[in-house]
């Protein structure tokens, strides 16, 4: 007479044994995962507009999708391997900090694609790729407030700040002094400004008698409203 433990064990093991781990299915799963991984590669290159593009990170996204696919295929084929995978992956610690939020999005996208393709749901991976690409493309081009500029001014003497701020008030609807460095009779100012006449502001500040140099820089930081 079978006990509840035997019935549960048999049913549990049969759930894993239903997966068809034939070479054809494995090749198809990897082929589909490769197609979507390459799609993620080109999507990352086109949708992320950064000064320092990391090609190695982009290649890692492709590799991560394929590795995840292989893990899912192995887990589905054998219960013993799945338990071993859990034990092995539990000791892995990733200490590389991801500072760019978009990199984190693509990282999870790559992992999710590997899991979905390994489980044999290519339709879900296709829908995910279409919807996520459309959302990223639309949100990236959604108009937002313009980021302010950074005005760098080097001047002789400590009294040049007043003249610089007068010009800044004249041309800018918003400004804020971010840094003020005084050393050896020279002053370095860093201001955050929002202006429509950028070139005129830089010229007039540079034309001041006390000013040695002035630079107006753009940045991709947070927008100040």
Long-range contacts (C-beta under 8 A, 24 or more apart in sequence): 12-79, 13-79, 16-76, 16-77, 16-78, 16-79, 16-82, 19-76, 19-77, 21-73, 21-76, 21-77, 25-120, 26-73, 29-69, 29-73, 29-117, 29-118, 29-120, 30-66, 30-69, 30-70, 32-117, 32-122, 32-125, 33-65, 33-66, 33-69, 33-113, 33-114, 33-117, 33-118, 34-66, 36-65, 36-113, 36-117, 36-125, 36-126, 36-129, 37-61, 37-62, 37-65, 37-66, 37-110, 37-113, 37-114, 38-62, 39-129, 40-65, 40-106, 40-109, 40-110, 40-113, 40-129, 43-106, 43-129, 43-133, 43-136, 44-106, 47-102, 47-133, 47-136, 47-137, 47-140, 48-100, 48-102, 48-103, 48-106, 50-100, 50-220, 51-220, 57-103, 61-106, 61-107, 61-109, 61-110, 62-110, 64-107, 64-110, 64-111, 64-114, 65-110, 65-111, 65-113, 65-114, 65-117, 66-114, 67-114, 68-110, 68-111, 68-113, 68-114, 68-115, 68-118, 69-114, 69-115, 69-117, 69-118, 70-118, 71-114, 71-118, 72-114, 72-115, 72-117, 72-118, 72-119, 73-118, 76-118, 76-119, 105-136, 144-223, 145-223, 145-224, 145-225, 146-194, 146-223, 147-218, 147-219, 147-220, 147-221, 147-222, 147-223, 147-224, 148-174, 148-192, 148-193, 148-194, 148-223, 148-224, 149-192, 149-193, 149-194, 149-195, 149-198, 149-216, 149-217, 149-218, 149-219, 150-178, 150-190, 150-191, 150-192, 150-193, 150-216, 150-217, 150-218, 150-219, 151-189, 151-190, 151-191, 151-192, 151-193, 151-201, 151-202, 151-205, 151-214, 151-215, 151-216, 151-217, 152-188, 152-189, 152-190, 152-213, 152-214, 152-215, 152-216, 152-217, 153-187, 153-188, 153-189, 153-190, 153-191, 153-205, 153-211, 153-213, 153-214, 154-186, 154-187, 154-188, 154-189, 154-211, 154-212, 154-213, 154-214, 155-186, 155-187, 155-188, 155-189, 155-208, 155-210, 155-211, 155-212, 156-185, 156-186, 156-187, 156-210, 156-212, 157-185, 157-186, 157-187, 157-210, 158-182, 158-185, 158-187, 159-210, 160-187, 160-208, 160-210, 160-211, 161-187, 161-189, 163-208, 163-210, 164-189, 164-191, 164-205, 164-208, 164-211, 167-201, 167-204, 167-205, 167-208, 168-193, 168-201, 168-205, 171-195, 171-197, 171-200, 171-201, 171-204, 172-201, 174-224, 186-212, 192-224, 194-224
